Amino acid sequence: MASEDLAKIQQQIRILKDSDSNNAEKANAARSLENLADSPEKRLAVECAGGVPPLVELLNDGDDFAKGQAAEVLYVLAKDRQVAKTIVACGGREALEALAEDPRDDETVKWGSDLARKALKRLPEETKELMEIREHVQVLKDPKADDDKKRKAASGLGIVAYGEEKIQLAVEAEGALPLLVALLRDGGDRTKYEAALTLGTLAEDNSQVAQAIEACGGREPLEALAQDPRDGDMVKLGRDYAQDVLKLLPQPRRSRESRPNPVQVVKALESGTSDEQCKAAEQLGKWAATSDEKRAAIRQAGGCEGLVALVVNGGEAAKWHAARALRNLANHPEAKESILKADGIAILTPIAKHGRGKVKEAASEALNLLSLADAKAKPAPVDTKPAA
């Protein structure tokens, strides 16, 4: 997309956000965005530049003509599934429904209502189960949520996904697995037990989820919980469930070919051809998913820095493998530190926000783990200004 088109998109969004803009000016800005959003790339650019929330706000607060114009541009933007999801997340469904059901006998209102109904047909179905999953995941992500709230959220995910493969996959897609694995490490005894129980529920008869638990570093904390020698009802329950989940995970291969040689692979990562770099990132990601020992070896060989650099300079496939490897490495404290020192958060943030497809998902998962670690590692700033 040409830089001048992006500049035009950003200018129209500034008008929509400006509290001094009147209804006519905002309606014209919405109309301009509709004309600009004539390709998938440009529709995604409108979403990434923050255009959806002010359009939804215009649906709620604008005059009849401005509402109709907002509905029309949302109808166009919703051709892109990613943007359609953002419209739902910003409250667009409710605003469009209100406009679609406006009973007034007025030509402008009827025009807007018709566009709102068309836009609604393009929005993804919001099932009760999906809304529950998102609510629970938000609690698990919230750094202010206490252990008891996170325990209940973990339990809620297990309840909503029990016996339903489709919902189990939805839980994985919403990024819950790394958060549940984090609870295995950091939660209280009862929370660890609930996290293990939920992971078992998700992985039961679902090999894709079982592989994802392995990939996000679940084996080590499950093994630690399964070997906890302490007495206590919650400890015993956690130990039993962790042992059950471990049986569901894919068994690690033990062969000479799978023994890591991180120094050689990291060298290929740094100086190989594009294809060699991609294969090196893929190999490091696989190793990083298996054990802390291998994650430490990758860190010592300089793999963290090389992977962060590849996320910036590699092709799409290489970026995906690099982001996945960083996600797996982020489960190791010293590797996390190396990634943070290499500006991993600053580099992954725009990809998690503006990227697409698998690269965006992998970057978001890695960023979530790194952000949690960084928030714990850095104390809140202290106000050193003298009292007035």
TIVEXMAR-685739 format. One line per field, with one value per residue (C-alpha): x, y, z; residue number from 1; residue in three letters; chain. Coordinates in Angstrom, 2 decimals. Example, Ala and Ser with C-alpha at 12.3 -4.5 7.8 and 13.67 -1.06 7.14 Angstrom:
c1: [12.30,13.67];
c2: [-4.50,-1.06];
c3: [7.80,7.14];
seq: [1,2];
type: [Ala,Ser];
mol: [A,A];
This chain:
c1: [0.00,1.32,2.39,0.13,-2.92,-1.98,-1.56,-5.05,-6.53,-4.87,-6.10,-9.74,-9.48,-8.12,-11.23,-13.47,-11.70,-11.62,-14.22,-14.38,-15.50,-19.24,-21.56,-21.13,-17.34,-17.35,-19.79,-17.51,-14.50,-16.39,-17.30,-13.64,-12.60,-15.15,-13.62,-10.09,-10.89,-10.99,-8.63,-8.02,-4.72,-6.37,-9.29,-6.81,-4.89,-8.05,-8.43,-4.76,-4.81,-7.66,-10.53,-13.14,-13.86,-14.68,-16.93,-18.83,-19.01,-20.49,-23.12,-24.10,-23.87,-24.10,-27.13,-29.19,-27.04,-23.75,-25.05,-25.95,-22.54,-20.81,-22.89,-21.92,-18.17,-18.42,-20.26,-17.30,-14.67,-16.40,-15.45,-12.20,-12.78,-10.14,-11.75,-15.19,-13.95,-12.65,-16.04,-17.67,-15.03,-15.64,-19.39,-20.32,-22.87,-25.06,-24.80,-25.68,-28.60,-29.99,-29.82,-31.24,-34.27,-34.96,-38.74,-38.95,-40.52,-37.78,-35.81,-32.43,-33.21,-34.41,-31.22,-29.07,-31.15,-30.76,-26.96,-26.81,-28.65,-26.22,-23.23,-24.60,-24.68,-20.91,-20.07,-18.91,-21.38,-20.82,-21.74,-22.34,-19.40,-17.00,-18.02,-17.44,-14.00,-12.99,-14.17,-12.15,-9.06,-9.28,-9.18,-6.12,-4.39,-5.26,-2.17,-4.48,-6.56,-5.72,-5.01,-8.61,-10.05,-7.57,-8.36,-12.07,-11.29,-9.18,-11.99,-14.53,-12.55,-12.57,-16.31,-17.24,-14.96,-15.77,-16.23,-16.53,-13.62,-14.75,-14.78,-11.46,-9.89,-11.54,-9.92,-6.54,-7.20,-7.98,-4.49,-5.50,-2.90,0.22,-1.81,-2.87,0.73,1.80,-0.67,1.01,4.18,2.90,-0.50,-1.38,-1.86,-5.58,-5.03,-2.36,-4.77,-7.53,-5.09,-3.95,-7.55,-8.50,-5.47,-6.45,-10.02,-8.76,-6.28,-8.56,-9.07,-7.66,-4.15,-3.92,-4.43,-2.06,0.65,-0.02,0.37,3.74,4.74,4.04,6.23,3.62,5.62,8.14,5.64,3.39,6.34,7.21,3.62,3.43,6.51,5.50,6.24,4.22,1.10,-2.24,-5.45,-4.90,-1.30,-2.35,-5.14,-2.77,-0.20,-2.75,-4.13,-0.66,0.26,-2.89,-2.15,1.43,0.07,-1.88,1.11,3.09,5.99,9.38,11.52,14.87,17.19,20.60,19.01,16.98,19.98,20.45,23.52,22.42,25.70,25.59,21.90,22.21,25.09,22.77,20.15,22.54,24.42,22.57,20.40,16.75,15.75,18.45,17.38,13.77,14.73,17.02,14.23,11.89,14.46,15.11,11.36,11.06,13.97,12.67,9.37,10.94,12.94,14.55,17.94,17.52,16.12,19.19,21.49,19.78,20.12,23.81,24.42,22.87,19.67,17.37,19.00,19.15,15.45,14.46,16.47,14.81,11.35,12.34,14.27,12.96,10.29,6.78,7.54,10.79,9.01,6.39,8.94,11.01,8.00,6.96,10.48,10.50,7.17,8.64,11.88,9.90,9.09,12.73,13.68,17.16,15.97,13.20,15.79,17.85,14.77,13.81,17.36,17.17,14.07,11.78,8.70,9.25,9.74,6.88,4.29,3.63,3.56,1.04,-1.08,-0.67,0.45,-1.71,-2.50,-0.08,2.67,0.33,-0.93,2.57,3.81,0.81,1.44,5.14,4.39,1.86,4.41,7.13,4.83,3.82,7.46,8.42,5.61,6.79,10.44,9.97,8.65,6.11,7.73,8.09,7.08,10.21,8.78,8.86,5.54,3.98];
c2: [0.00,3.44,5.67,8.47,6.19,5.38,9.11,9.78,7.02,8.41,11.93,10.81,8.88,12.00,13.88,11.11,11.20,14.99,16.17,19.50,17.86,18.19,15.51,16.62,16.57,13.12,11.80,13.08,11.45,8.14,8.45,9.07,5.97,3.93,5.10,4.43,0.91,-0.61,-3.54,-6.07,-4.35,-0.94,-2.29,-3.81,-0.52,1.30,-1.18,-1.03,2.77,2.74,3.58,1.15,2.58,6.14,4.70,2.70,5.84,7.70,4.97,5.65,9.45,10.85,12.32,10.14,10.81,10.31,7.01,5.78,6.74,4.96,1.84,1.96,2.10,-0.65,-2.77,-2.33,-2.90,-6.08,-7.82,-8.56,-11.18,-9.71,-6.27,-7.82,-9.33,-5.92,-4.35,-6.89,-6.36,-2.57,-2.92,-2.55,-5.33,-3.61,-0.23,-1.73,-3.65,-0.47,1.31,-1.70,-1.72,2.05,2.19,5.80,6.49,8.61,8.07,8.76,6.45,3.70,4.05,3.71,0.80,-1.11,-0.64,-1.71,-4.94,-5.66,-4.99,-7.30,-10.19,-9.89,-10.00,-13.32,-15.22,-14.43,-17.60,-17.71,-20.09,-17.80,-14.82,-16.88,-17.96,-14.37,-13.22,-15.93,-15.24,-11.53,-12.38,-14.60,-11.76,-9.13,-8.40,-6.97,-10.15,-12.08,-15.81,-16.69,-14.87,-16.57,-19.94,-19.42,-18.30,-21.42,-23.59,-21.75,-22.53,-26.22,-26.21,-24.41,-26.65,-30.01,-32.70,-30.24,-30.40,-27.25,-25.25,-26.75,-25.45,-22.06,-21.90,-22.55,-19.97,-17.30,-17.72,-19.40,-22.18,-20.10,-18.39,-21.71,-22.95,-19.79,-20.66,-24.06,-22.17,-19.17,-20.10,-21.32,-25.04,-24.96,-22.79,-25.18,-28.06,-26.19,-25.27,-28.89,-30.10,-27.65,-28.52,-32.18,-31.36,-29.43,-32.10,-35.11,-36.70,-33.54,-34.02,-30.47,-28.94,-31.52,-30.49,-26.82,-27.39,-29.01,-26.18,-23.43,-25.08,-27.02,-30.21,-28.85,-27.28,-30.33,-32.59,-30.38,-30.55,-34.29,-34.77,-32.40,-34.45,-32.36,-33.50,-31.75,-32.43,-29.75,-30.82,-34.45,-33.51,-31.32,-34.11,-36.63,-34.37,-33.31,-36.96,-37.50,-34.53,-35.67,-38.94,-36.94,-34.93,-36.17,-38.34,-36.69,-38.32,-39.62,-39.97,-38.70,-36.55,-34.67,-33.84,-30.08,-28.36,-24.78,-23.09,-24.45,-23.70,-20.15,-19.57,-20.54,-18.24,-15.29,-15.84,-18.45,-17.99,-17.05,-20.70,-21.75,-19.02,-20.17,-23.81,-22.73,-20.76,-23.74,-26.07,-23.72,-23.47,-27.24,-27.55,-24.72,-26.56,-29.63,-28.68,-25.95,-27.51,-26.89,-23.41,-22.56,-23.94,-21.82,-18.72,-19.37,-19.74,-16.29,-17.66,-15.18,-12.18,-13.91,-14.78,-11.23,-9.94,-12.48,-11.29,-7.91,-8.95,-12.39,-13.43,-14.29,-17.98,-17.11,-14.47,-17.01,-19.63,-17.00,-15.67,-19.22,-19.97,-16.78,-17.79,-21.13,-19.55,-17.06,-19.91,-19.89,-17.05,-16.37,-16.64,-14.16,-11.74,-12.08,-11.48,-8.41,-7.01,-7.49,-5.22,-8.20,-6.41,-3.30,-5.43,-7.87,-5.24,-3.76,-7.26,-8.44,-5.37,-4.86,-8.28,-10.88,-14.56,-16.96,-14.37,-12.09,-14.95,-16.22,-12.69,-12.06,-15.24,-14.46,-10.86,-11.92,-14.11,-11.47,-8.68,-10.71,-11.38,-7.76,-6.50,-8.79,-7.87,-4.10,-2.37,0.38,3.80,5.84,9.47,11.32,14.79,16.77,17.41,20.77];
c3: [0.00,-0.93,1.94,0.68,1.01,4.61,5.30,3.88,6.06,9.16,8.35,8.09,11.35,13.08,11.94,13.30,16.67,16.96,19.47,17.62,14.36,13.66,12.28,8.69,8.92,10.52,7.92,5.15,6.83,7.03,3.36,2.48,4.44,2.51,-0.78,0.47,1.77,-1.71,-1.01,1.80,2.62,2.99,5.03,7.46,7.51,8.64,11.50,12.49,12.48,15.02,12.66,13.96,17.47,16.25,13.53,16.14,18.28,15.30,15.02,18.61,18.78,15.25,13.50,11.16,8.09,9.97,11.41,7.95,6.60,9.51,8.85,5.17,5.81,8.47,5.90,3.53,6.21,7.42,4.16,6.02,8.74,11.02,10.82,11.34,14.60,15.69,14.95,17.27,19.96,19.88,20.45,16.79,16.81,19.39,17.66,14.27,15.76,17.29,13.92,12.06,14.37,14.25,13.55,12.35,8.95,7.44,4.21,5.80,8.73,6.38,4.34,7.46,8.79,5.55,5.59,9.25,8.44,5.62,7.86,10.57,8.10,7.67,11.38,12.88,15.00,18.66,20.52,24.24,24.65,22.79,24.91,28.07,26.85,26.16,29.57,31.31,29.18,30.00,33.71,33.19,31.32,33.92,36.06,38.75,39.08,42.25,42.50,43.39,40.36,38.06,39.62,38.90,35.35,34.76,36.11,33.94,30.79,31.65,32.29,29.05,26.94,28.53,25.89,22.96,20.51,18.69,21.93,23.07,19.87,20.44,23.89,22.28,19.56,22.16,23.67,26.92,27.00,27.85,30.58,32.09,31.93,33.76,36.54,36.91,37.83,39.75,41.19,44.64,45.24,44.47,41.40,40.09,40.54,38.62,35.83,35.49,35.52,32.77,30.64,30.92,29.89,26.87,25.76,26.26,22.81,21.21,19.86,18.50,21.96,23.50,21.03,21.75,25.51,24.79,22.46,25.01,27.63,29.58,30.12,32.67,35.11,34.78,35.63,38.60,39.84,39.23,41.44,44.27,47.42,49.87,51.67,51.40,49.52,46.85,46.31,45.87,43.45,41.46,41.38,40.10,37.39,36.25,35.83,33.78,31.51,30.92,29.52,26.93,25.68,22.68,23.79,23.18,20.56,21.66,18.71,17.66,15.01,17.63,19.82,19.63,18.25,18.95,18.03,14.49,14.04,15.41,12.99,10.13,11.63,11.48,8.22,6.16,3.10,3.53,3.33,5.81,8.24,8.05,8.70,11.56,13.24,12.83,14.41,17.32,17.92,18.09,20.49,22.65,23.07,24.67,27.78,29.86,29.11,25.40,25.96,28.06,25.34,22.68,24.86,25.49,21.74,21.11,19.63,21.37,19.74,16.35,16.46,17.41,14.44,12.12,13.19,11.74,8.63,7.63,5.18,6.33,7.02,8.81,10.92,11.94,12.97,14.79,16.72,17.66,18.88,20.96,22.47,23.54,24.79,26.88,29.27,30.44,32.86,31.47,27.88,28.68,29.96,26.77,24.60,26.62,26.37,22.59,22.54,21.92,23.27,21.14,18.02,18.59,19.59,16.12,14.60,17.19,16.45,12.70,11.44,9.79,10.14,11.78,12.23,14.18,16.36,17.20,17.94,20.20,22.20,22.60,23.53,26.15,27.95,27.69,28.89,31.94,32.72,32.19,34.41,37.21,36.76,36.75,39.89,39.48,39.02,42.19,42.18,43.24,42.92,46.20,47.84,47.08];
seq: [1,2,3,4,5,6,7,8,9,10,11,12,13,14,15,16,17,18,19,20,21,22,23,24,25,26,27,28,29,30,31,32,33,34,35,36,37,38,39,40,41,42,43,44,45,46,47,48,49,50,51,52,53,54,55,56,57,58,59,60,61,62,63,64,65,66,67,68,69,70,71,72,73,74,75,76,77,78,79,80,81,82,83,84,85,86,87,88,89,90,91,92,93,94,95,96,97,98,99,100,101,102,103,104,105,106,107,108,109,110,111,112,113,114,115,116,117,118,119,120,121,122,123,124,125,126,127,128,129,130,131,132,133,134,135,136,137,138,139,140,141,142,143,144,145,146,147,148,149,150,151,152,153,154,155,156,157,158,159,160,161,162,163,164,165,166,167,168,169,170,171,172,173,174,175,176,177,178,179,180,181,182,183,184,185,186,187,188,189,190,191,192,193,194,195,196,197,198,199,200,201,202,203,204,205,206,207,208,209,210,211,212,213,214,215,216,217,218,219,220,221,222,223,224,225,226,227,228,229,230,231,232,233,234,235,236,237,238,239,240,241,242,243,244,245,246,247,248,249,250,251,252,253,254,255,256,257,258,259,260,261,262,263,264,265,266,267,268,269,270,271,272,273,274,275,276,277,278,279,280,281,282,283,284,285,286,287,288,289,290,291,292,293,294,295,296,297,298,299,300,301,302,303,304,305,306,307,308,309,310,311,312,313,314,315,316,317,318,319,320,321,322,323,324,325,326,327,328,329,330,331,332,333,334,335,336,337,338,339,340,341,342,343,344,345,346,347,348,349,350,351,352,353,354,355,356,357,358,359,360,361,362,363,364,365,366,367,368,369,370,371,372,373,374,375,376,377,378,379,380,381,382,383,384,385,386,387,388];
type: [Met,Ala,Ser,Glu,Asp,Leu,Ala,Lys,Ile,Gln,Gln,Gln,Ile,Arg,Ile,Leu,Lys,Asp,Ser,Asp,Ser,Asn,Asn,Ala,Glu,Lys,Ala,Asn,Ala,Ala,Arg,Ser,Leu,Glu,Asn,Leu,Ala,Asp,Ser,Pro,Glu,Lys,Arg,Leu,Ala,Val,Glu,Cys,Ala,Gly,Gly,Val,Pro,Pro,Leu,Val,Glu,Leu,Leu,Asn,Asp,Gly,Asp,Asp,Phe,Ala,Lys,Gly,Gln,Ala,Ala,Glu,Val,Leu,Tyr,Val,Leu,Ala,Lys,Asp,Arg,Gln,Val,Ala,Lys,Thr,Ile,Val,Ala,Cys,Gly,Gly,Arg,Glu,Ala,Leu,Glu,Ala,Leu,Ala,Glu,Asp,Pro,Arg,Asp,Asp,Glu,Thr,Val,Lys,Trp,Gly,Ser,Asp,Leu,Ala,Arg,Lys,Ala,Leu,Lys,Arg,Leu,Pro,Glu,Glu,Thr,Lys,Glu,Leu,Met,Glu,Ile,Arg,Glu,His,Val,Gln,Val,Leu,Lys,Asp,Pro,Lys,Ala,Asp,Asp,Asp,Lys,Lys,Arg,Lys,Ala,Ala,Ser,Gly,Leu,Gly,Ile,Val,Ala,Tyr,Gly,Glu,Glu,Lys,Ile,Gln,Leu,Ala,Val,Glu,Ala,Glu,Gly,Ala,Leu,Pro,Leu,Leu,Val,Ala,Leu,Leu,Arg,Asp,Gly,Gly,Asp,Arg,Thr,Lys,Tyr,Glu,Ala,Ala,Leu,Thr,Leu,Gly,Thr,Leu,Ala,Glu,Asp,Asn,Ser,Gln,Val,Ala,Gln,Ala,Ile,Glu,Ala,Cys,Gly,Gly,Arg,Glu,Pro,Leu,Glu,Ala,Leu,Ala,Gln,Asp,Pro,Arg,Asp,Gly,Asp,Met,Val,Lys,Leu,Gly,Arg,Asp,Tyr,Ala,Gln,Asp,Val,Leu,Lys,Leu,Leu,Pro,Gln,Pro,Arg,Arg,Ser,Arg,Glu,Ser,Arg,Pro,Asn,Pro,Val,Gln,Val,Val,Lys,Ala,Leu,Glu,Ser,Gly,Thr,Ser,Asp,Glu,Gln,Cys,Lys,Ala,Ala,Glu,Gln,Leu,Gly,Lys,Trp,Ala,Ala,Thr,Ser,Asp,Glu,Lys,Arg,Ala,Ala,Ile,Arg,Gln,Ala,Gly,Gly,Cys,Glu,Gly,Leu,Val,Ala,Leu,Val,Val,Asn,Gly,Gly,Glu,Ala,Ala,Lys,Trp,His,Ala,Ala,Arg,Ala,Leu,Arg,Asn,Leu,Ala,Asn,His,Pro,Glu,Ala,Lys,Glu,Ser,Ile,Leu,Lys,Ala,Asp,Gly,Ile,Ala,Ile,Leu,Thr,Pro,Ile,Ala,Lys,His,Gly,Arg,Gly,Lys,Val,Lys,Glu,Ala,Ala,Ser,Glu,Ala,Leu,Asn,Leu,Leu,Ser,Leu,Ala,Asp,Ala,Lys,Ala,Lys,Pro,Ala,Pro,Val,Asp,Thr,Lys,Pro,Ala,Ala];
mol: [A,A,A,A,A,A,A,A,A,A,A,A,A,A,A,A,A,A,A,A,A,A,A,A,A,A,A,A,A,A,A,A,A,A,A,A,A,A,A,A,A,A,A,A,A,A,A,A,A,A,A,A,A,A,A,A,A,A,A,A,A,A,A,A,A,A,A,A,A,A,A,A,A,A,A,A,A,A,A,A,A,A,A,A,A,A,A,A,A,A,A,A,A,A,A,A,A,A,A,A,A,A,A,A,A,A,A,A,A,A,A,A,A,A,A,A,A,A,A,A,A,A,A,A,A,A,A,A,A,A,A,A,A,A,A,A,A,A,A,A,A,A,A,A,A,A,A,A,A,A,A,A,A,A,A,A,A,A,A,A,A,A,A,A,A,A,A,A,A,A,A,A,A,A,A,A,A,A,A,A,A,A,A,A,A,A,A,A,A,A,A,A,A,A,A,A,A,A,A,A,A,A,A,A,A,A,A,A,A,A,A,A,A,A,A,A,A,A,A,A,A,A,A,A,A,A,A,A,A,A,A,A,A,A,A,A,A,A,A,A,A,A,A,A,A,A,A,A,A,A,A,A,A,A,A,A,A,A,A,A,A,A,A,A,A,A,A,A,A,A,A,A,A,A,A,A,A,A,A,A,A,A,A,A,A,A,A,A,A,A,A,A,A,A,A,A,A,A,A,A,A,A,A,A,A,A,A,A,A,A,A,A,A,A,A,A,A,A,A,A,A,A,A,A,A,A,A,A,A,A,A,A,A,A,A,A,A,A,A,A,A,A,A,A,A,A,A,A,A,A,A,A,A,A,A,A,A,A,A,A,A,A,A,A,A,A,A,A,A,A,A,A,A,A,A,A,A,A,A,A,A,A,A,A,A,A,A,A];
